Each structure stands twice: as C-alpha cells, then as structure tokens.
C-alpha cells in the first residue's frame, strides 16, 4: 500500500524520476524500492503458507 501511495505522490508532483533507481547495487533504494521488495517477500510468504495449509 505504501508503494502505491509513494508512486501517487510522485505522480501528482510530476516527479516520477525521483523514484529511480528502485534497485541499485543489489539492494533496494528509497521507500519505493523497499515497499516493492517487502510486497514481494510478503507475497512469497503468503503463497508458501497457503500451500502448507492445503497440504494438512
């Protein structure tokens, strides 16, 4: 949710280039990069927990 808010704020201020780079030097950069990374990690964890829950 924070990634969407950060993107919207940059879009409304016509400052989308401030979001780059999202990933540089093999690590997330800035709030947008960390929000995207956290969303990906939580999606993977949710998927794994869903598979474990179905197998029981």
Secondary structure per residue as TSV (DSSP state, phi and psi in degrees):
chain	resnum	aa	ss	phi	psi
A	1	X	-	360.0	-37.3
A	2	X	H	-69.5	-27.8
A	3	X	H	-66.1	-39.9
A	4	X	H	-65.9	-43.4
A	5	X	H	-63.0	-44.7
A	6	X	H	-62.9	-43.5
A	7	X	H	-61.9	-43.7
A	8	X	H	-64.4	-40.9
A	9	X	H	-62.4	-44.6
A	10	X	H	-65.0	-38.8
A	11	X	H	-64.9	-44.2
A	12	X	H	-68.4	-26.7
A	13	X	T	-94.5	6.0
A	14	X	T	54.9	45.8
A	15	X	-	-132.6	45.7
A	16	X	G	-65.9	-27.1
A	17	X	G	-67.9	-16.6
A	18	X	G	-70.0	-16.5
A	19	X	G	-81.1	-12.4
A	20	X	-	-94.0	147.7
A	21	X	-	-81.2	142.4
A	22	X	S	-77.2	-43.9
A	23	X	E	-128.4	123.4
A	24	X	E	-144.2	147.2
A	25	X	T	55.1	37.6
A	26	X	T	60.6	27.5
A	27	X	E	-149.7	151.7
A	28	X	E	-64.1	145.9
A	29	X	-	-122.6	131.2
A	30	X	H	75.5	173.2
A	31	X	H	-65.1	-35.7
A	32	X	H	-67.6	-44.3
A	33	X	H	-63.0	-42.7
A	34	X	H	-68.3	-35.4
A	35	X	H	-65.7	-43.2
A	36	X	H	-63.5	-43.2
A	37	X	H	-63.4	-43.9
A	38	X	H	-64.7	-40.4
A	39	X	H	-62.3	-40.8
A	40	X	H	-64.3	-44.5
A	41	X	H	-63.2	-44.7
A	42	X	H	-66.6	-32.4
A	43	X	H	-65.9	-43.7
A	44	X	H	-64.7	-43.7
A	45	X	H	-62.7	-42.6
A	46	X	H	-61.6	-42.8
A	47	X	H	-63.1	-43.6
A	48	X	H	-64.2	-43.8
A	49	X	H	-64.9	-34.6
A	50	X	H	-66.1	-41.6
A	51	X	H	-65.8	-42.0
A	52	X	H	-64.8	-40.3
A	53	X	H	-65.4	-35.2
A	54	X	H	-74.5	-27.1
A	55	X	H	-78.6	-15.4
A	56	X	-	-88.4	360.0
